[in-house]
């Protein structure tokens, strides 16, 4: 299987049709990711880093990113966190509102 290329922050900033909160969550996930692109983080940690009052904006952003194929999630060893990996889905570069 070919190794996927890690998403870069400049690519996330250019993604179209996403709310500022969703882009912020994507940038936080990117900043917390390892060299293979996986971030092991909980929604609460993301919310705290983003300055959100609770997890709702994070959960909404994660669902939005998964819906367009820009985010892959997997269970982690922790009951509180998951593994997340961003992808450059073609749908994030379209001009259509999602």
C-alpha positions as CSV (number, residue, x, y, z in Angstrom):
1,X,0.0,0.0,0.0
2,X,1.3,3.4,-0.9
3,X,2.2,5.7,1.9
4,X,-0.1,8.7,2.1
5,X,1.3,12.2,2.2
6,X,0.8,14.2,5.4
7,X,-1.5,17.2,5.0
8,X,0.2,20.6,5.4
9,X,-1.2,23.6,7.2
10,X,-1.3,25.8,4.1
11,X,-3.5,23.2,2.4
12,X,-6.0,23.2,5.3
13,X,-6.1,27.1,5.2
14,X,-7.1,26.8,1.5
15,X,-9.9,24.3,2.0
16,X,-13.2,25.7,0.9
17,X,-16.7,25.5,2.2
18,X,-15.7,24.8,5.8
19,X,-16.5,26.9,8.9
20,X,-13.7,28.7,10.7
21,X,-14.3,26.4,13.7
22,X,-13.8,23.3,11.5
23,X,-10.6,24.7,10.0
24,X,-9.3,25.5,13.5
25,X,-10.0,21.9,14.6
26,X,-8.3,20.6,11.5
27,X,-5.2,22.8,12.2
28,X,-5.1,21.6,15.9
29,X,-5.3,18.0,14.7
30,X,-2.5,18.7,12.3
31,X,-0.4,20.3,14.9
32,X,-0.9,17.3,17.3
33,X,-0.1,14.7,14.6
34,X,2.9,12.5,14.4
35,X,5.2,12.1,11.4
36,X,2.7,9.7,9.9
37,X,-0.2,12.1,10.3
38,X,-2.0,10.5,13.2
39,X,-3.1,12.6,16.2
40,X,-4.1,10.9,19.4
41,X,-6.3,13.4,21.1
42,X,-9.6,13.8,22.8
43,X,-12.4,16.2,21.8
44,X,-11.9,17.9,25.3
45,X,-8.2,18.5,24.6
46,X,-9.1,20.0,21.2
47,X,-11.8,22.2,22.7
48,X,-9.4,23.4,25.4
49,X,-6.7,24.3,22.9
50,X,-9.2,26.1,20.7
51,X,-10.7,28.0,23.5
52,X,-14.2,26.5,23.0
53,X,-16.5,26.4,26.1
54,X,-17.3,22.7,25.5
55,X,-16.9,19.8,23.1
56,X,-19.9,20.6,20.8
57,X,-18.0,22.6,18.2
58,X,-15.3,20.0,18.1
59,X,-17.7,17.1,17.6
60,X,-19.5,19.1,14.9
61,X,-16.2,19.8,13.1
62,X,-15.1,16.2,13.3
63,X,-18.4,15.0,11.8
64,X,-18.1,17.7,9.0
65,X,-14.5,16.6,8.2
66,X,-15.5,12.9,8.2
67,X,-18.5,13.6,5.9
68,X,-16.3,15.2,3.2
69,X,-13.6,12.5,3.5
70,X,-11.0,14.8,4.9
71,X,-10.7,13.0,8.3
72,X,-10.2,9.3,9.2
73,X,-10.7,8.2,12.8
74,X,-9.8,5.1,14.6
75,X,-10.0,3.8,18.2
76,X,-7.0,4.4,20.4
77,X,-5.7,2.7,23.5
78,X,-7.4,5.4,25.7
79,X,-11.1,5.4,26.4
80,X,-11.0,9.3,26.2
81,X,-9.2,9.9,23.0
82,X,-9.2,8.7,19.4
83,X,-6.7,8.6,16.6
84,X,-7.4,11.1,13.8
85,X,-5.7,11.5,10.5
86,X,-6.4,14.3,8.0
87,X,-6.6,13.7,4.2
88,X,-6.7,16.0,1.2
89,X,-10.1,15.1,0.0
90,X,-11.0,16.5,-3.4
91,X,-14.2,17.8,-1.9
92,X,-12.4,20.4,0.3
93,X,-11.1,22.2,-2.8
94,X,-14.5,22.7,-4.5
95,X,-16.3,26.1,-4.3
96,X,-19.6,24.5,-3.3
97,X,-20.8,25.0,0.3
98,X,-20.9,21.7,2.1
